[in-house]
Amino acid sequence: MSDRRAAAPNDLRAFWMPFTANRQFKAAPRMLVAAEGMHYTAADGRRILDGTAGLWCVNAGHKRPLIVKAIQNQIEELDYAPAFQMGHPKAFELANRLADLAPEGLDHVMFTNSGSEAVETALKTAIAYHRARGEGARFRLIGRERGYHGVNFGGISVGGIVSNRKMFGTLLTGVDHMRDTHLPEKNAFSWGQPEHGAELADDLLRIAKLHDPSTIAAVIVEPMSGSTGVLLPPIGYLQRLRQICDEHGILLIFDEVITGFGRVGEPFGSQRFGVTPDMIVCAKGLTNGIIPMGAVIVSPKIHDAFMTGPEHLIEFFHGYTYSGNPMAAAAGLATLETYKQEGLLTRARELERYWGDALHALRGLPHVIDIRNLGLIGAVELEPIPGHPTKRAFAAFLKAFEKGLLIRTTGDIIALSPPLIIEKPQIDELIGGLADVLKTLE
Ligand SMILES: Cc1ncc(COP(=O)(O)O)c(C=O)c1O
């Protein structure tokens, strides 16, 4: 085997890597230098099966011709156009295509450059919406324990992952959190959505009672929590949340940065779970992860509440230099076209039984304390090494990479989310390889 470091830059000091054990990485770098279809190529020439769609984003697989061509053409035609007070056709076209894909009743789109920015946009929109219609006392934002909504201040405030919050001071005020939906004592090894826990949605009532519902602007949840380790919504939970929000005039925001674009077998998790929120936050799979882009899709009642006052005035003082920029819009349109031509937005549903059964066959292997699955998502939770949380799963990640498999770990949970083009033999290779790794763990 060739030396992986040979093809890497010889000075790794300057780049302070995100969400990475920098010192460990730089001592033994894992460099990716090319990608195509279901595979990466590592710097030493090895093919690595992508079990995580990059970072939950390359849903159509790598280097897809339509998307590559669209980006090449776009840079030749129009590289950048000002986002404020000017437009270009592809941003409007992409917004229309997104509104068509979204659940009925969500039909206006604001563009951002990432999931984190889309979260901030949705939270600000919620507060401003209530103010625009004379309910300025509704300013509180409710999130959920173990929720992940990106890394900006609003997102970590409503988020519920302790390590993402504890270093950053007081965060936003006026935020509260519902309990998470994880009930391992009742739901461990559930196949698909767990049976127990719909009543956890009533935690919103407890919070509403404490603050008075008339002070709450919005609730934000991931329909399925991804980054915290794949926590599925118990059957009936999201329906109950919708009902409570309706009863108390609270907006419901679904953060679909992971569940959007076919990951759970429908364009959005909202359609899979049969619950329509007031806003959907999305990113990642919107451009197949290739050009950074996020979006917030909102209901007409929210959009229309801002469309008042003199017509020459800006209605909403919010936006980014790169909102709906031509390169991202071109990538987004080609991505949606690729999904459509290949039926990818419903493919996870077709593969779900095979995928879920393969995953659940890992039950009984050393240290495995839970397995969770939905669409083309899977999680294998390991018993932590006493006194050394995360170490066992990180060892699995390193060993899997040596075997030519890219998996992801969060805490002691292994999360899998392959590109939606995965074939059954590749599912066997991924899960079979993981089984071999699990058998070798201390
Ligand atoms: C549910 C959810 N929201 C927001 C984000 C943040 O997205 P980004 O990393 O593009 O800012 C993520 C990223 O994983 C996510 O999973």
The ligand as an SDF file (V2000), in Angstrom:
LIG
                    3D

 16 16  0  0  0  0  0  0  0  0999 V2000
  -30.6730   19.3600   11.1360 C   0  0  0  0  0  0  0  0  0  0  0  0
  -29.5360   20.2490   10.7740 C   0  0  0  0  0  0  0  0  0  0  0  0
  -29.6980   21.5760   10.8210 N   0  0  0  0  0  0  0  0  0  0  0  0
  -28.7150   22.4210   10.4940 C   0  0  0  0  0  0  0  0  0  0  0  0
  -27.4890   21.9490   10.0960 C   0  0  0  0  0  0  0  0  0  0  0  0
  -26.3950   22.9150    9.7630 C   0  0  0  0  0  0  0  0  0  0  0  0
  -26.0950   22.9010    8.4340 O   0  0  0  0  0  0  0  0  0  0  0  0
  -24.7040   23.5560    7.9260 P   0  0  0  0  0  0  0  0  0  0  0  0
  -23.6230   22.6630    8.4340 O   0  0  0  0  0  0  0  0  0  0  0  0
  -24.8730   23.5370    6.4380 O   0  0  0  0  0  0  0  0  0  0  0  0
  -24.6400   24.9220    8.4710 O   0  0  0  0  0  0  0  0  0  0  0  0
  -27.2670   20.5770   10.0240 C   0  0  0  0  0  0  0  0  0  0  0  0
  -25.9610   20.0430    9.6090 C   0  0  0  0  0  0  0  0  0  0  0  0
  -25.6730   18.8840    9.7350 O   0  0  0  0  0  0  0  0  0  0  0  0
  -28.3160   19.7030   10.3830 C   0  0  0  0  0  0  0  0  0  0  0  0
  -28.1440   18.3840   10.3740 O   0  0  0  0  0  0  0  0  0  0  0  0
  1  2  1  0
  2  3  1  0
  2 15  2  0
  3  4  2  0
  4  5  1  0
  5  6  1  0
  5 12  2  0
  6  7  1  0
  7  8  1  0
  8  9  2  0
  8 10  1  0
  8 11  1  0
 12 13  1  0
 12 15  1  0
 13 14  2  0
 15 16  1  0
M  END
$$$$
